[in-house]
Amino acid sequence: MSKPAKTSRKRARKFPPGVANPIDIYVGSRVKQRRTLLGMSQEKLGNAVGLTFQQIQKYERGANRVGASRLYQFSQLLDVPVSFFFDEIPAEVKAAADPGSLGLSDQGQAALDPDPMVRRETLELVRAYYKITDSRVRKRLFELVKSLAKGKV
């Protein structure tokens, strides 16, 4: 009797070594966005889940994938549902993550436009805005910013 041929269960890589999956990058950016909005440091988040701040950095950059149990921990600590990390995924991220879109192209992965909502400046502005306790002042500031954005001063 001959032995049955071994079948490999190892899956083919969807992305070359060193190239992060766009979904991992997006999920990491959402972790960073929420953490920063709460004013939480990478070190504090890391300590809460038993990781170093360097490991949190890797998650936030998409260099390391966030497993389901870790994502659940993050959702609890950052006070958001797990779905928050996948909400509003841009179409270009979905397309770039589609394994069928890779083909045998010699071109590298296109850089994704940075989301203005994850910029530190935006998050600090939102945090400061919500620290204004007088709702009338907050509303007037909101109207001022809207008018400046339209070019009407």
C-alpha positions in Angstrom: 0.0 0.0 0.0 1.2 3.4 -0.8 0.9 6.3 1.6 -1.5 9.1 0.7 0.1 12.2 -0.6 0.5 14.9 2.1 -1.6 18.0 1.5 -0.3 21.2 2.8 -2.8 23.3 4.8 -0.6 26.3 4.5 -2.3 29.1 2.7 -0.6 31.2 0.1 0.3 34.7 1.2 -2.0 37.3 -0.1 0.6 40.1 0.3 4.4 40.0 -0.1 6.5 39.8 3.1 6.7 43.2 4.7 3.5 44.5 3.1 0.6 44.9 5.5 -2.9 44.0 4.6 -4.9 47.3 4.1 -7.7 46.0 6.4 -5.1 45.4 9.2 -3.8 49.0 8.6 -7.4 50.3 8.8 -8.3 48.4 11.9 -5.1 49.6 13.6 -5.8 53.2 12.6 -9.2 52.9 14.2 -7.6 51.6 17.4 -5.3 54.5 17.4 -8.1 57.0 16.6 -10.2 55.9 19.5 -7.3 55.6 21.9 -6.1 59.1 21.1 -9.6 60.5 21.3 -9.8 59.1 24.8 -6.5 60.6 25.7 -5.0 57.2 26.4 -1.3 56.5 25.8 0.0 53.4 24.0 1.6 52.4 27.2 -1.6 52.6 29.2 -3.5 50.5 26.6 -0.6 48.1 26.4 -0.5 47.6 30.2 -4.3 47.0 30.3 -3.9 44.1 27.9 -0.5 42.8 29.0 1.5 44.2 26.0 4.3 46.7 25.6 3.7 50.1 23.9 5.8 48.8 21.0 3.4 46.0 20.4 0.5 48.5 20.4 2.4 50.6 17.9 2.7 47.6 15.6 -1.0 46.9 15.9 -1.8 50.6 15.1 0.4 50.6 12.0 -1.1 47.3 10.8 2.3 45.6 11.0 0.7 43.0 13.4 -2.7 41.6 12.9 -5.2 42.0 15.7 -6.7 38.7 16.7 -10.4 38.4 17.6 -9.8 38.1 21.4 -7.5 41.1 21.4 -9.9 43.1 19.3 -12.6 42.3 21.9 -10.3 43.5 24.7 -9.6 46.7 22.8 -13.4 47.2 22.3 -14.0 46.8 26.0 -11.1 49.1 27.1 -11.9 51.8 24.4 -15.6 51.6 25.1 -16.8 50.9 21.5 -18.4 47.9 19.9 -16.1 45.5 17.9 -17.8 46.7 14.7 -16.3 50.2 15.3 -13.0 48.9 14.1 -14.5 48.0 10.7 -17.0 50.9 10.3 -16.7 53.1 7.3 -13.9 51.1 5.5 -13.2 53.1 2.4 -13.9 51.4 -0.9 -10.2 51.6 -1.9 -9.2 49.7 1.2 -11.7 47.0 0.5 -10.5 46.8 -3.1 -6.8 46.7 -2.1 -7.5 43.9 0.4 -9.4 41.8 -2.2 -7.2 38.8 -3.0 -8.5 38.8 -6.6 -7.2 42.3 -7.2 -3.6 41.3 -6.7 -3.0 39.3 -9.8 0.6 39.1 -11.0 1.2 42.8 -11.0 4.8 44.1 -10.9 3.5 47.3 -9.3 3.8 47.9 -5.6 0.9 48.6 -3.2 -0.5 52.0 -3.7 -0.3 54.3 -0.7 -3.6 55.0 1.0 -4.6 58.6 1.6 -4.3 59.3 5.3 -7.7 59.7 7.0 -7.9 63.2 8.5 -9.9 61.7 11.4 -6.8 59.9 12.7 -4.5 62.9 12.7 -3.5 64.0 16.1 -4.5 67.6 15.4 -8.1 66.6 14.6 -8.4 64.4 17.7 -7.0 67.1 19.9 -9.4 69.6 18.4 -12.4 67.3 19.1 -11.2 66.6 22.6 -10.8 70.3 23.3 -14.2 71.1 21.7 -16.0 68.7 24.1 -14.2 70.2 27.1 -16.1 73.4 26.5 -18.9 73.1 29.1 -21.1 76.0 27.9 -23.3 74.6 25.0 -23.9 78.0 23.6 -20.2 78.8 23.3 -19.6 75.3 21.8 -22.3 76.0 19.2 -20.9 79.4 18.3 -17.4 77.9 17.9 -18.9 75.2 15.7 -20.6 77.9 13.5 -17.4 79.9 13.4 -15.4 77.0 12.2 -18.0 76.1 9.6 -18.0 79.6 8.2 -14.2 79.7 8.1 -14.2 76.5 6.2 -16.5 78.0 3.6 -14.4 81.1 3.3 -17.0 83.3 4.8 -15.4 85.2 7.7 
